């Protein structure tokens, strides 16, 4: 009996395998991606040219080593190209809202609306639902008589008519939203949680971001510089949202036209506040209308507005920014969110 010998043709290597290898080749052999490699990797992911097993490996290898500013900038660059927004709507301030709140209500929403009332156009983007015990922005807007936009067109309309819009990532980059929703499956957050904060979809000249882990602050700051974002500020926000906690000192790290700067904002109270027993989103409108008195909430709103005003160049000093914010709050239109 004769055996015919068949040469086994090796499978050609998948183009994304090189990316996984760079990140995963052991303690000595692995290295971070360059900005260009990160850009091409994310382009492949967004174009669905990556197998699920490769995506899982990539996300977890990135998570273990943590993203560099170059990697983040490359990822964000690919993301921004993927959903090319038209630039016929002017937005002053890009505001990312991806963390959700657990200990306190999202008082920062009132900060954004106070800025809007004083002539600043704010675009907010976020995602919801990946942690069941958190309150996400999209789910509380109706308590303030606002509707989340359902498309880019819808967001443009809202920005033109009311100077504020919230659009979910699901409506402008569904692929990145899908990856965020993998958190309960992978058990860990992924670099996408970081990169989405840097997307600034309408190319606003000013953007503000909150992070939870202080080590990410400088990475965001440097990534924004690599992306040539003219003015950006990042702070360790309450619960990871873009909200200053008035009970603690707050370090704000910024980029202004390529120049990096760090600024410490003092705590606004000498004592710590106890968190509320339960969170009732109806209190957002009640605080605005002056029906409830909550010094922590009020100072969260004012303190966050002050940081934004300083970023926006509306005040020369922290003290002046704080004073402006206090006046904005005192003079707000309390009828606005009436039932």
Order of alpha helices (4+ residues) and beta strands (2+ residues): alpha-alpha-alpha-alpha-alpha-beta-alpha-beta-alpha-alpha-beta-alpha-alpha-alpha-alpha-beta-alpha-beta-beta-beta-alpha-alpha-alpha
